[in-house]
Amino acid sequence: MKGNKKKIAVLSVMLVLLVASAVLNVLLNNKLTKQQGQVANVDNEPTVTETFSSFRSTRETTRQELFDYLDAIITAESSSQDAKSAAETQKQSVCKQMEDELLLERLIQARGFRDVIVTLSDKTCTVVVADDDLQANEVAQILSIVTSETDYTANDVVVCRY
């Protein structure tokens, strides 16, 4: 029983560190961008490109930390076989999710959209498009891509403009 409490405590600490590092990554990325003089808006609001880049950077950092954590579970001698198996399964699932997100982003960009972010979860697919004037036919194109390349239905897909 003590082993489970210790694992729960370690998981909780890792989760807190994961969130803290993601927040720090965004803050440092924004600070670095400002220092390099790349902030083009007078209002000091990030541009669309900066926002999308920041999101991707944070997503990559968070996932790398998750992989490091899962690898630690997989390689730890004290981890049970069930914990190792669950960590391997989760790692494979995240890899598949990353592949699907990248594929969808590239296919949607190939339709002429300036920038796109796709996030997948178990139940929904969210597509954020850098487009000031997203038309119904463009949303239909995006839905067509997502539904043809994944198991999501049109009701599972959320398309928004940024």
Number of C-alpha atoms within 10 A of each C-alpha: 6 7 10 9 10 11 14 12 12 12 13 12 11 15 15 11 13 19 13 12 16 20 14 13 18 16 13 12 17 17 11 12 15 14 10 8 8 13 16 11 9 6 7 9 11 17 13 15 12 16 15 19 15 19 15 13 16 19 15 14 16 19 18 13 19 18 18 12 17 20 15 14 21 19 10 11 10 11 15 12 12 9 14 20 14 15 19 17 13 15 18 12 12 16 14 12 16 17 12 18 20 16 15 22 23 16 17 25 16 10 12 9 16 13 18 20 20 21 18 16 9 8 9 15 22 17 24 17 24 18 15 8 9 15 10 9 9 15 17 13 13 24 23 14 16 27 16 11 13 11 9 17 15 15 10 16 18 16 15 13 13 14
